[in-house]
Amino acid sequence: MDILPQLGLLLLISALVAMLTRRLRLPYTVGLVLAGMALYLFSIRFTLQLSRDLIFSIFLPPLVFEAALYIHWEELRKDLPVVGALATVGLVSAAIVTAIGMHYAAHWPWSSANVFGVLIAATDPVSVIATFKETHTRGRLRLLVEAESLLNDGTAAVLFVVALSVAAGANSDPLHIGTTLIVTIAGGVLCGVLSGYVLMFLAGRTSDPLIQITFTTLAAYGSFHLAEYGHCSGVLSALTAGLVAGHYSRRASLSKESHASLESYWEYLTFVVNSLIFLLIGTSMSQQHFSNLWFTVLVAIVLVTSGRAVAIYPVCLLFSRSALKVDMRHQHLLFWGGLRGALALALALGLPASLPMHDQIVTVSFAVVAFSIFAQGLTMGPLLRKLADP
């Protein structure tokens, strides 16, 4: 079957799953993964397979860009110390907890444990944002979860490159590592700023919504791939470009028609991309042999969950006596809302085959994502309705 008929079939399944899950009041992402698993079990195969290149080149840029597009910089700036601490100190703490545990409990070599700790620390805002939309959750909680997840992804992607380089025997001098981090982060942000401002400036020179949509699409993909070409962080670049585009579109005198068109376009594009990602996650998950590594999987799930707790509660405690204090209910939601998904799998699938424990890392990553999607995804809605602000 050619690629276009396959895409058509996948989109048809996505639409039917969306209708069914809405009727059953189930998370859409859970339904998609189950549908993907069912397709594989019924021997329906696709040429299109989940891979690192597919996620990074096609899926990730619009998802990161769209999520950042609707974050108000003015609101983010107020909570930037909290979000920044969670996405840096919190993520590093979570990665350390997981890496140490995998080394001593699962007996993985340090190189493999460190790489796994970093890649699995990357949270995925997609599922939680979808739940927020379904439960109409707004305000500071949504901002914290979305912004922390986005910056968390960027930080994890940057640290992953460093961890992988060290595992491959590259220069592990602290000065060299620090320089690499600064260049990767600063370069990604700079690419995002330049791409965002240039393309949104051009978008502001026309009143045609179709041309404006084209420029925002170029901003999403162009910023990401420009940064990756320069060996910088594509995730941070797309994130920055999305913030710039959102700020510009709100400040510029775009017509109501343009705003409505942009919103509809990006809502549909992210629906398509999310649908394909989670269907393919389901088909790929069915190919994993979790039973052969059940103890390691169990250890990893406990460690990743514990690491997330360490990433949230101690960091929020730092702000407990300030105006930036995070309500305990929100801390619980931040903790349980740290779902793993596309980015973690992209990093795992892109690991070099020469890395020790390569196959185990990929399988365990899929297992942790499965736990995240089903256990956390199915309970996040009720938890939100119970703990979110009324």
N, C-alpha and C positions, 0 to 999 in steps of 0.2 A: 504494500500500500504506500503511495506517495505521501510526502509530508503534508500537503494541503488537505487531502481527505482525512488524514489522521488528526490534524488540528480541528477540522470541522466536527469530527466525532467527539473529540475531547471537549469542545465547547458545548456540544449538544448535551453530553453527560453532565457538564458543569451546570448548565441551566436547569436540567431536571433535578439534580441534587439540591440546587438552591431552592427550588420550589418545594421539594420534599422536606428539607431540614426546616424551612420556615413553618411548614404545617406542623411538624413534630416538635418545634421549639428546641432544636438541637443546634450546636455551633456549626456553622457552614464548613469550617476547615476540617472538623471531625468527619463530617459526611463525605467530604472529598477524599480524604485519606482512606476511608472504608471503601469508597467506590473504586479507588485505584487498586486496592488490595483485591477486591472482587474481580476486577478486570484481569488481573494476573492469574488468579485462581481458576478463572474460566478460560485460561489459555489465549486471551486476547493480548497480542503483543504489538508494541509500537517501535518504530525506528527511533523515534524521539525518546531519548533516555536522559535521566537526571545526571548531570555532570557539572564539574567545576566551571567549565567554560560557558555552558548554557546559563547557569545561575548568574555568574559574574557579568557576562557579555550582554545578556538579554533581559533577565528577570530583575536583578538587583537595582540597576540604575533608576528605573521608573518608580520602584517601591520606596526607595530611600528619598528620592526627590519629592514624590507626592506627599509622603508623611511630613516632610519638612515644610512643604509649600503652605500648609495651613497652621503652622505654629507661628504665633505672633511674637516677633522679636521683643517687643516691649514687655510682654508677659514673661518670656523666657529669660530676659535679662535680670529680672528680679530674683528668679530662682536659679540662676546660673551657678552660684557657688554650690548649692545642694546637688544639682544635676551633674555638675562637673566632678564633684567628689564621689558621687555614686558610680559614675562612668569611668573613673580612673582608679582611685584608692579602692573602691568597692570591687571593681572588676579584677584588679590585681590580687586583692585578698581572696576572692573566690577562686581564681586560677591557682593560687598557692595552696589553698586547702585541698583542691582536687588533685593537684600534681603530687603533693606529699602523700596523700591517701592512696593514690594509684601506685606509687612507688613501693610503699611499705605493705599495703593490704593486698594489692593485686600482683606485686612483685614485677612491675614494669620497670625497665631501665629509665634513668632520669630523663634522657632525651625524649623518649616517647611520652612519659608522664607529663613533662613540661608542655610539649606541643598539644597534647590532649586537653590539659588544664586550661590553656589559653583559648583553643578553638571552641570548647564547649561552654566557656564563660559568656560567649556572645549570645545575647537574648534576641528574640524575634518579636517585634511589636505587632506584627500582622494579626495574629489571632486575638490579642487583647484589644486592639483598636477595633476590630470587627465586633467584639463583644460590647465595647463601649458604645458603638453606634446602635447596636440592637437594644441596649438598655438606656440609651440617651444620656449617658454619663458625660458630664462636662466639668469645667472648672479646673482648679489647681491639680486635682488628682490625675486627670487625663493628661494635662501638660507634663507633669512629672513622669508619668509612665512612658509617654511617647518620646519625650526629649531624652530621658535616660536611656531608653532602648536604642535610640538612634546614635547617640554619642557612644554608648556601650559597644555597638556594632563597629563604629569607627576605631575605637581604642583596641578592640579585640583583633581587628584586621591588621592593624599596625603591629601589635605585639606578636601576632602569629608569625609575621615575616621575620622578626628578630629571633623568636624561639626556633623557627625552622632553620635559620642560618646557623645558629649556635649548635643545633643538633647535627647539622651537616659538617661541622668542624670549622666554620668560618671564625673570623676574629671575634673573640668574646671579651675583648678589653672593654671595661665600663665606659671609657671615653668614646670608643668607636660605636658602642651600642647607643649611647646617649645622642651622639651626632646623627646616627641613622634615624632614630626616633624623631628628632627635631626636623630633619630634612623631610622625612616622610609626611609628618603632620603638617608642617608649614607649607610644603609644596602642594599637598592636597587642598588645604584651605585656600591658597592663592589661586590655584586652578579653578576652584569653585567660584571664587569672587569674580575673577576675570570673565569666565564663561557666563556666569549669571548676569553680570551688569551689561556686558556687550550685547548678548542676545536679547535681554529684556529691553535694552535701549532701542534696539531695532524693532522689537515688538511694539514699543510705544509710538513708533513712527507711522503706524498703520491702524486703521479702524476695522480692518477685516479680521474677524475672529478666527478664521481658518489659518491665516498667516500667523497670527499670534500663537495659536496652538502649536503650529509647526516650530516656532522659535522656542517654546517651552520644552518641546520634545527634544530639540537639539541641545538645549541647556542640560537636560537630564543625562542623555547619553554622551554628549560631547564633553561635559565636565568630567564624567567618570572615566572615559577612555583617554582623555588628555592626561589626567593624573596618572593612570596606570601606565601609559606610554612613557612618562617621565619617572617611573618607578616610585611614585608617591601613592597616597591613599585615595583610591577611587571612591570609596564609601564616604570619606570626609569631604571629598570634592563635590559629589552629588548632593550631600547633605547641605553644604554651604551654598551651592547654587540654588537649592530649593528654598532656603531661608531668604536669599537675595531676591529670588523671583517672587516669593510671597510678599515680601516687604515692598517691592517695587510695584506689584500689581495693586496693592492696597493704597499706596501713595499716589500712583499715576491715575490720570483721569480716564480709566478704561470704562467703557459703557457697561450698562447692566447686561446687555446682550453678550458682551465679551466675557464678563465674569461668569455668567450662567453657562456659556459654551465651554470655558476652561474647566469649570467645576464638573460638568457632565462628562467631558472628555477624559479627565484624569480619574474620575470615579469608575468609568467603564474600563479604561486601560488597566487600572490596578485590579479590577474584578477579573479580567481575563488572565493577567499574569499570576495572581494568587491562585486562581482555579487550576491553571496548568501546573504550578509548583506543587500544590498539595495532592493533585491526582498523581503526578509523577513520583512524589514522595511515597504514596501508597503502593504504587507498582514496584518501586525499588525496595521498599520495606519488606515486601513479600518474598524477596529474593535472599534476604538475610537469614542466617541460621543462629538465632539467639540462644537456642537451647544448649548449644555447644559451649557457650560462655555465660551460663546463667549466673554463676557466682560473681564473675567480673562485672556483669551488667548490674547486678544488685548492688555491689560495692560502689559502682560509678553513680548510680541514681542517688544513693544515700549521700555520697560525697558532693555531688553537684547541688543537691538540695541544701545541704549544710553550708556549702560555699556561698550559695545565694543568701542564706540567712546572715552569714558573716559580712556579706557585701552590703546589706541593707541596714540592719539594726545598729551596729556600732557606728556606722557613718552618720546615720540620722541622729544618733545620740550626741554627736558633736555640735549639732545645731539646736539642741533641746532647750537651751536657755537664751535663744535669740529670736528675732522676729521671723526667722526662716524655719522655725520649728515645724516638723512634719508630724501630723496627727498619727497616733498609734494605729488607728484603723487604716490609714493610708499606707503605713509601713507594712502592715500585713498584706495589703493588696499589691504593693510593690514586690514583696517577697514572692508571693504565689503567682504573680503576673509575669515573672521572668521566664517566659516560655522559650524553648529552643526550637529552631526551625531552619530556614533556608541557608542562612549564612554559615551556621555551624556545619551543615552538611556539605556546603560548597568547599569550605576549608578542608574538611575531612577527605572529600573526594579528590581534592587537588594535591594530596600528600604524595611525595615521591615514593615509589615502590621500594626503594632502598632503605627507607626509615624502619628501624626495628619495630615489630608489632604492628606493621602497617594494616594488615587485614583485620586484626582485633580492634584497632582504633576506629576503623570505618564501621564495623559491626556494632561496637559499643556506642558510637555516636548516633547511629540509627535507633538503637534501643532507648537512649536517653531522650531523643526527639519524640519517639513513640510514646513514652511515659508522659512527656510534656504535653503532647497534643491530646491524649486521651484522659489522663488523670487530672491534669491542670486545666485543660481546655473545657472539659465537661463540668468542672466545679467552679470555674471562674465566674460564670454568669450568676449563679445563686449567691456566691460570696460578694460579688459586686452589689447585688440588690440589698444584701444584708448590711454591708459595711460602708458603702459609698454614701456621700452626702445626700440627704433627702432633697 
